[in-house]
């Protein structure tokens, strides 16, 4: 049968696929719109599988909250260019909404959850890959629940933090979230520092102090002082507050009769080894190849 331009347009709006892909699918499906859409979905899945091995180390951090709980989601792409694409932004927002609604933090299980438009997360992801042409992944989800105030802060969609308080108010919770996003503490207080980390730092400081040639009791005092300094640097309550470095976060919380019960901080791409391209070298390789 004849495939009209309006049919191609309708299928393109429905699936987001390219014009030629839509026309080919309609021809193969003999004009059946549903069958053509199914063919495009299968094709998109194949493309997604091929692109799945490519590193997606860029992306967005999205936070959603309903007052009693909040979720932080990292959705990745291969390039910063795609991060700004409205289709990618809409997908990331929809994913965060679904995560908040479902309460699921297991990424593998979350793939089967439904978005507001009825599609599964995995179906929407696959279709977006086919449309954009880059590997897209929902990398991680974290959830925070509290009976007290929950504050959150995002910096340019690249860093996001959520903080739950016992006591205090929403303004304080947001301020602490801003601090967490900016300074990146390891844990809330000393009790959260792993014993092996303390042992390692103490060993390093002891070896450094011993080289000074000072008496053992002085060396011990030096080590104790350096450990105390280290704990102030890595613990949230020990750090100088970002908006007033004359006050520690711990003092700020004490004055407000509050304490941090939990926090989460995500930064796009942290821990992902991204291939560094040498474009000048790549161009030279292509030139040399063309000469052969």
C-alpha positions in Angstrom: 0.0 0.0 0.0 1.0 3.6 -0.4 2.6 5.2 2.6 1.6 8.9 3.0 3.7 11.7 4.5 1.0 12.1 7.2 1.4 8.4 8.2 5.2 8.9 8.5 4.6 12.1 10.6 2.2 10.3 12.9 4.6 7.4 13.5 7.5 9.7 14.1 5.6 11.7 16.7 4.5 8.5 18.4 7.9 6.9 18.5 10.5 9.6 18.1 12.3 7.6 15.4 13.7 9.2 12.3 11.6 9.8 9.2 13.3 7.2 7.0 13.1 4.6 9.8 9.4 5.3 10.2 8.8 5.0 6.5 10.7 1.7 6.3 8.8 0.3 9.3 5.4 1.3 7.7 6.3 -0.3 4.4 7.4 -3.5 6.2 4.2 -3.4 8.3 2.0 -2.8 5.3 0.8 0.5 6.7 -0.2 -1.0 10.1 0.7 1.8 12.6 0.8 -0.4 15.7 2.9 -3.1 14.0 5.2 -0.4 12.6 5.7 1.0 16.1 6.5 -2.4 17.4 9.1 -2.9 14.7 10.7 0.4 15.7 10.7 -0.6 19.3 12.5 -3.9 18.5 14.9 -2.0 16.3 15.5 0.5 19.1 16.2 -2.3 21.6 18.9 -3.7 19.2 20.5 -0.3 18.9 20.4 0.1 22.7 22.1 -3.3 23.1 24.9 -2.2 20.8 25.4 1.1 22.6 25.2 -0.5 26.1 29.0 -1.1 26.2 29.8 2.6 25.6 30.7 4.6 28.7 28.0 6.9 30.0 29.8 9.1 32.5 28.0 12.4 32.0 24.4 13.1 33.1 22.1 14.7 35.6 21.3 14.5 39.3 17.6 14.9 40.0 16.1 15.1 43.4 12.4 14.8 44.2 10.7 15.1 47.7 7.3 14.8 49.1 8.1 16.2 52.5 8.3 12.8 54.3 10.9 11.3 52.0 13.2 12.3 49.1 15.1 10.5 46.4 18.3 11.3 44.6 18.7 9.8 41.1 21.7 9.8 38.7 20.8 9.4 35.0 23.8 9.1 32.7 24.5 9.9 29.1 27.8 9.8 27.1 28.1 13.6 26.5 27.2 16.9 28.1 25.5 17.9 24.9 22.8 15.2 25.4 22.4 16.2 29.1 20.9 19.5 27.9 18.5 17.8 25.4 14.9 18.3 26.5 14.1 14.6 25.9 16.8 13.6 28.2 15.8 16.1 30.8 12.2 15.0 30.7 13.3 11.3 31.0 15.5 12.1 34.1 12.6 14.0 35.7 10.1 11.2 35.0 12.6 8.6 36.4 13.0 10.6 39.6 9.2 11.0 40.0 8.8 7.2 39.5 11.5 6.5 42.0 9.8 8.7 44.6 6.5 7.1 44.0 7.7 3.5 44.0 10.3 3.7 46.8 12.5 1.4 44.9 16.3 2.0 45.1 17.3 -1.3 43.4 18.2 -0.1 39.8 17.7 -3.5 38.3 14.2 -3.9 39.8 13.4 -0.2 39.1 13.7 -0.9 35.3 10.3 -2.6 35.5 8.6 0.3 37.3 6.1 2.4 35.3 6.5 6.0 34.4 3.6 8.4 34.6 2.9 7.9 30.8 2.5 4.1 31.4 5.8 3.0 29.8 8.2 1.0 31.9 11.5 2.7 32.7 13.4 0.3 30.5 11.1 0.8 27.5 11.4 4.6 27.9 15.2 4.3 28.2 15.5 2.1 25.2 13.4 4.4 23.1 15.4 7.4 24.2 18.6 5.7 23.2 17.2 5.0 19.7 16.1 8.6 19.4 19.2 10.3 20.8 21.9 7.9 19.6 23.8 7.7 22.9 23.9 5.1 25.7 21.6 6.2 28.5 21.5 4.6 31.9 19.8 5.0 35.3 23.0 4.5 37.3 21.8 4.8 40.9 19.0 5.8 43.3 19.1 6.7 46.9 16.2 7.4 49.3 16.0 9.4 52.5 13.1 9.2 54.9 12.6 11.2 58.1 10.0 12.4 60.6 11.9 15.7 60.8 12.8 18.2 58.1 14.4 17.1 54.8 16.5 19.5 52.9 17.9 19.1 49.4 20.2 21.1 47.1 21.5 20.6 43.6 24.3 22.5 41.9 23.9 22.7 38.2 22.4 19.3 38.0 25.9 17.8 38.4 25.9 17.5 42.2 23.0 16.8 44.5 22.6 16.3 48.2 19.7 15.4 50.6 19.9 15.8 54.4 17.4 14.6 57.0 17.3 16.3 60.4 15.9 15.5 63.8 14.9 18.9 65.0 15.6 22.2 63.3 13.6 23.4 60.3 13.5 23.3 56.5 15.8 26.3 56.1 18.5 24.6 58.3 18.1 21.3 56.4 18.6 23.1 53.1 21.6 24.9 54.3 23.2 21.7 55.6 22.4 20.0 52.2 24.1 22.9 50.4 27.1 22.4 52.7 27.2 18.6 51.9 27.0 19.3 48.2 29.9 21.8 48.3 32.3 20.2 50.8 31.5 16.5 50.4 32.0 15.1 54.0 32.6 11.4 54.3 30.2 10.8 57.2 28.1 12.6 59.8 30.5 12.2 62.8 33.5 10.3 64.1 31.4 7.1 64.6 30.9 6.9 60.9 34.7 6.8 60.1 35.7 3.2 59.3 38.2 1.7 61.9 40.6 0.7 59.1 40.6 4.3 57.8 41.6 5.6 61.3 44.2 3.0 61.6 45.7 3.8 58.3 45.8 7.6 59.0 47.3 7.0 62.5 50.0 4.8 61.0 50.9 7.4 58.4 50.9 10.2 60.9 53.0 8.2 63.3 55.6 7.5 60.7 55.7 11.1 59.7 56.0 12.3 63.3 58.6 9.8 64.2 60.9 11.2 61.5 61.0 14.5 63.5 63.3 12.8 66.1 61.2 14.1 69.0 60.5 12.2 72.2 57.8 9.5 72.1 55.3 11.5 74.3 55.6 14.5 71.9 55.2 12.2 68.9 52.0 10.8 70.4 50.6 14.3 71.0 51.5 15.2 67.4 49.7 12.2 66.1 46.6 12.8 68.3 46.5 16.4 67.0 46.7 15.3 63.4 44.0 12.7 63.9 41.7 15.3 65.4 42.4 17.6 62.4 41.7 14.7 60.0 38.3 14.0 61.7 37.3 17.6 61.5 38.1 17.6 57.8 36.1 14.4 56.9 33.1 14.5 59.3 30.1 16.8 58.6 29.8 18.0 62.2 33.5 18.8 62.3 33.7 20.9 59.2 33.5 24.8 59.2 30.0 25.7 57.9 30.2 26.9 54.3 28.2 30.0 54.9 30.1 31.0 58.1 33.5 29.4 58.5 33.8 30.7 62.1 31.1 28.1 63.1 31.3 24.4 62.7 28.4 22.5 61.3 28.2 20.7 64.7 27.9 24.0 66.6 25.3 25.2 64.1 23.2 22.1 64.7 23.6 22.2 68.5 22.5 25.9 68.6 19.3 24.9 66.7 18.7 21.8 68.9 19.0 19.6 65.8 21.1 16.7 64.5 21.6 15.1 61.1 20.2 11.6 61.0 21.3 10.8 57.4 22.6 12.4 54.2 23.2 11.4 50.6 25.4 13.1 48.1 25.7 12.2 44.4 28.1 13.7 41.9 27.7 12.9 38.2 30.1 10.3 37.0 32.0 9.8 40.3 33.8 6.5 40.2 33.4 6.0 36.5 36.5 5.7 34.4 35.9 7.8 31.3 38.0 7.3 28.3 40.0 10.4 27.5 40.1 11.1 23.8 43.1 12.7 22.1 41.4 14.3 19.1 44.6 15.6 17.5 46.0 12.2 17.6 42.8 10.7 16.2 42.8 13.2 13.3 46.4 12.3 12.5 45.6 8.6 12.5 42.8 9.2 10.0 45.1 11.3 7.8 47.7 8.6 7.8 45.1 6.0 7.0 43.8 8.0 4.1 47.4 8.2 2.6 47.7 4.4 2.5 
